Amino acid sequence: MDDLKIIIPEELFATAESSSYSGELNLPSYEQGGIEFRFAKPLPWSLTVTNTSEAFLVMGSISGEGVCDCVRCLEDASFAIDGEVEGYFLLPGHEPDPSDEDAQDYEVLPDDRTIDLEPLLLSAISLALPFSPLCDEDCKGLCPRCGANLNEGPCACEPDSDIDETNPFAVLRNLSFED
């Protein structure tokens, strides 16, 4: 994905100079936490690269719409992405002290003056994805016995009258929530 690489121009090496960039990330799918997130359209991104005298600060955003399976009923769940892109690339001669605890938060600008935006964009997307995506906040999920989608109505299963007393959670049925 060469369109996701920025070669820092010479004029940006002056302190306090900045430059804006934009584009689209073509990401048909992305897997995280065992969930496949799908994107029908490329995700637009925009960012600014600023010289802070010791490093290049990359700040921006990536947004778009996606779909995945609802974690309760397995129907499509739509969601919006609005991620914040952040990166910090030290200029040559400003390498981090090996004892610095924050050294993993930034990189040194490579000799070819190229910043690869792909890891920054993917990190922003990862942080913006829903943890437990639902098709609706009131999703009822699937019947644990027959697998019927309970959002479409009740299933034909009989209510469970026999509670397995060997189940360690069976004691919770006697728990009272009243004062």
Contacts in CASP RR format, 6 or more apart in sequence:
PFRMAT RR
TARGET T0000
AUTHOR 0000-0000-0000
METHOD contacts of the structure
MODEL  1
MDDLKIIIPEELFATAESSSYSGELNLPSYEQGGIEFRFAKPLPWSLTVT
NTSEAFLVMGSISGEGVCDCVRCLEDASFAIDGEVEGYFLLPGHEPDPSD
EDAQDYEVLPDDRTIDLEPLLLSAISLALPFSPLCDEDCKGLCPRCGANL
NEGPCACEPDSDIDETNPFAVLRNLSFED
1 118 0 8 1.000
3 23 0 8 1.000
4 25 0 8 1.000
4 116 0 8 1.000
4 117 0 8 1.000
4 118 0 8 1.000
4 121 0 8 1.000
5 114 0 8 1.000
5 115 0 8 1.000
5 116 0 8 1.000
5 117 0 8 1.000
6 21 0 8 1.000
6 49 0 8 1.000
6 114 0 8 1.000
6 115 0 8 1.000
6 117 0 8 1.000
7 112 0 8 1.000
7 113 0 8 1.000
7 114 0 8 1.000
8 49 0 8 1.000
8 56 0 8 1.000
8 109 0 8 1.000
8 113 0 8 1.000
8 114 0 8 1.000
8 115 0 8 1.000
9 19 0 8 1.000
11 17 0 8 1.000
12 18 0 8 1.000
12 19 0 8 1.000
12 49 0 8 1.000
12 51 0 8 1.000
12 56 0 8 1.000
13 51 0 8 1.000
13 91 0 8 1.000
14 51 0 8 1.000
15 51 0 8 1.000
15 52 0 8 1.000
15 53 0 8 1.000
16 50 0 8 1.000
16 51 0 8 1.000
16 52 0 8 1.000
16 53 0 8 1.000
17 50 0 8 1.000
17 51 0 8 1.000
18 48 0 8 1.000
18 49 0 8 1.000
18 50 0 8 1.000
18 51 0 8 1.000
19 48 0 8 1.000
19 49 0 8 1.000
20 46 0 8 1.000
20 47 0 8 1.000
20 48 0 8 1.000
20 49 0 8 1.000
21 46 0 8 1.000
21 47 0 8 1.000
21 48 0 8 1.000
21 49 0 8 1.000
22 44 0 8 1.000
22 45 0 8 1.000
22 46 0 8 1.000
22 47 0 8 1.000
23 44 0 8 1.000
23 45 0 8 1.000
23 46 0 8 1.000
24 42 0 8 1.000
24 43 0 8 1.000
24 44 0 8 1.000
24 45 0 8 1.000
25 42 0 8 1.000
25 43 0 8 1.000
25 45 0 8 1.000
25 62 0 8 1.000
25 118 0 8 1.000
25 121 0 8 1.000
25 125 0 8 1.000
26 42 0 8 1.000
27 39 0 8 1.000
27 42 0 8 1.000
27 43 0 8 1.000
27 125 0 8 1.000
28 38 0 8 1.000
28 39 0 8 1.000
29 36 0 8 1.000
29 37 0 8 1.000
29 38 0 8 1.000
29 39 0 8 1.000
30 36 0 8 1.000
30 37 0 8 1.000
30 39 0 8 1.000
30 122 0 8 1.000
30 125 0 8 1.000
30 126 0 8 1.000
30 129 0 8 1.000
31 37 0 8 1.000
32 126 0 8 1.000
32 129 0 8 1.000
35 68 0 8 1.000
35 69 0 8 1.000
35 71 0 8 1.000
35 133 0 8 1.000
36 68 0 8 1.000
36 69 0 8 1.000
37 66 0 8 1.000
37 67 0 8 1.000
37 68 0 8 1.000
37 129 0 8 1.000
38 66 0 8 1.000
38 67 0 8 1.000
38 68 0 8 1.000
39 64 0 8 1.000
39 65 0 8 1.000
39 66 0 8 1.000
39 67 0 8 1.000
40 65 0 8 1.000
40 66 0 8 1.000
40 67 0 8 1.000
41 64 0 8 1.000
41 65 0 8 1.000
43 62 0 8 1.000
43 63 0 8 1.000
43 64 0 8 1.000
43 81 0 8 1.000
43 121 0 8 1.000
43 125 0 8 1.000
44 62 0 8 1.000
44 63 0 8 1.000
44 64 0 8 1.000
45 60 0 8 1.000
45 61 0 8 1.000
45 62 0 8 1.000
45 63 0 8 1.000
45 85 0 8 1.000
45 117 0 8 1.000
45 121 0 8 1.000
46 60 0 8 1.000
46 61 0 8 1.000
47 58 0 8 1.000
47 59 0 8 1.000
47 60 0 8 1.000
47 61 0 8 1.000
47 85 0 8 1.000
47 117 0 8 1.000
48 58 0 8 1.000
48 59 0 8 1.000
48 60 0 8 1.000
49 56 0 8 1.000
49 57 0 8 1.000
49 58 0 8 1.000
49 115 0 8 1.000
50 56 0 8 1.000
50 57 0 8 1.000
50 59 0 8 1.000
51 91 0 8 1.000
54 90 0 8 1.000
54 91 0 8 1.000
54 94 0 8 1.000
55 88 0 8 1.000
55 89 0 8 1.000
55 90 0 8 1.000
55 91 0 8 1.000
55 94 0 8 1.000
55 106 0 8 1.000
55 109 0 8 1.000
56 88 0 8 1.000
56 89 0 8 1.000
56 91 0 8 1.000
56 109 0 8 1.000
56 115 0 8 1.000
57 87 0 8 1.000
57 88 0 8 1.000
58 85 0 8 1.000
58 86 0 8 1.000
58 87 0 8 1.000
58 88 0 8 1.000
58 89 0 8 1.000
58 115 0 8 1.000
58 117 0 8 1.000
58 120 0 8 1.000
59 84 0 8 1.000
59 85 0 8 1.000
59 86 0 8 1.000
59 87 0 8 1.000
60 84 0 8 1.000
60 85 0 8 1.000
60 86 0 8 1.000
61 82 0 8 1.000
61 83 0 8 1.000
61 84 0 8 1.000
61 85 0 8 1.000
61 124 0 8 1.000
62 81 0 8 1.000
62 83 0 8 1.000
62 85 0 8 1.000
62 121 0 8 1.000
62 124 0 8 1.000
62 125 0 8 1.000
62 128 0 8 1.000
63 80 0 8 1.000
63 81 0 8 1.000
63 82 0 8 1.000
63 83 0 8 1.000
64 80 0 8 1.000
64 81 0 8 1.000
64 82 0 8 1.000
65 78 0 8 1.000
65 79 0 8 1.000
65 80 0 8 1.000
65 81 0 8 1.000
66 78 0 8 1.000
66 79 0 8 1.000
66 80 0 8 1.000
66 81 0 8 1.000
67 76 0 8 1.000
67 77 0 8 1.000
67 78 0 8 1.000
67 79 0 8 1.000
68 76 0 8 1.000
68 77 0 8 1.000
68 79 0 8 1.000
68 130 0 8 1.000
68 133 0 8 1.000
69 75 0 8 1.000
69 76 0 8 1.000
69 77 0 8 1.000
69 133 0 8 1.000
70 76 0 8 1.000
70 77 0 8 1.000
70 133 0 8 1.000
70 134 0 8 1.000
70 135 0 8 1.000
70 139 0 8 1.000
70 141 0 8 1.000
71 77 0 8 1.000
71 132 0 8 1.000
71 133 0 8 1.000
71 134 0 8 1.000
72 134 0 8 1.000
72 135 0 8 1.000
72 139 0 8 1.000
72 140 0 8 1.000
72 141 0 8 1.000
72 142 0 8 1.000
73 135 0 8 1.000
73 139 0 8 1.000
73 140 0 8 1.000
73 141 0 8 1.000
73 142 0 8 1.000
73 149 0 8 1.000
73 150 0 8 1.000
73 151 0 8 1.000
74 142 0 8 1.000
75 135 0 8 1.000
75 149 0 8 1.000
75 151 0 8 1.000
76 135 0 8 1.000
77 130 0 8 1.000
77 133 0 8 1.000
77 134 0 8 1.000
77 135 0 8 1.000
78 135 0 8 1.000
79 129 0 8 1.000
79 130 0 8 1.000
79 133 0 8 1.000
81 125 0 8 1.000
81 128 0 8 1.000
81 129 0 8 1.000
82 128 0 8 1.000
83 124 0 8 1.000
83 125 0 8 1.000
83 127 0 8 1.000
83 128 0 8 1.000
84 124 0 8 1.000
84 127 0 8 1.000
84 128 0 8 1.000
85 117 0 8 1.000
85 120 0 8 1.000
85 121 0 8 1.000
85 123 0 8 1.000
85 124 0 8 1.000
86 120 0 8 1.000
86 124 0 8 1.000
87 106 0 8 1.000
87 120 0 8 1.000
88 105 0 8 1.000
88 106 0 8 1.000
88 107 0 8 1.000
89 106 0 8 1.000
89 107 0 8 1.000
89 108 0 8 1.000
89 109 0 8 1.000
89 115 0 8 1.000
90 96 0 8 1.000
90 106 0 8 1.000
90 107 0 8 1.000
90 108 0 8 1.000
90 109 0 8 1.000
91 109 0 8 1.000
92 108 0 8 1.000
92 109 0 8 1.000
92 111 0 8 1.000
94 108 0 8 1.000
95 108 0 8 1.000
96 102 0 8 1.000
96 103 0 8 1.000
96 106 0 8 1.000
96 108 0 8 1.000
97 103 0 8 1.000
109 115 0 8 1.000
135 151 0 8 1.000
136 151 0 8 1.000
139 151 0 8 1.000
140 150 0 8 1.000
140 151 0 8 1.000
141 149 0 8 1.000
141 150 0 8 1.000
141 151 0 8 1.000
142 148 0 8 1.000
142 149 0 8 1.000
142 150 0 8 1.000
143 150 0 8 1.000
143 155 0 8 1.000
143 157 0 8 1.000
145 155 0 8 1.000
145 157 0 8 1.000
146 155 0 8 1.000
146 156 0 8 1.000
146 157 0 8 1.000
147 155 0 8 1.000
148 155 0 8 1.000
148 156 0 8 1.000
148 157 0 8 1.000
163 170 0 8 1.000
163 173 0 8 1.000
164 170 0 8 1.000
END
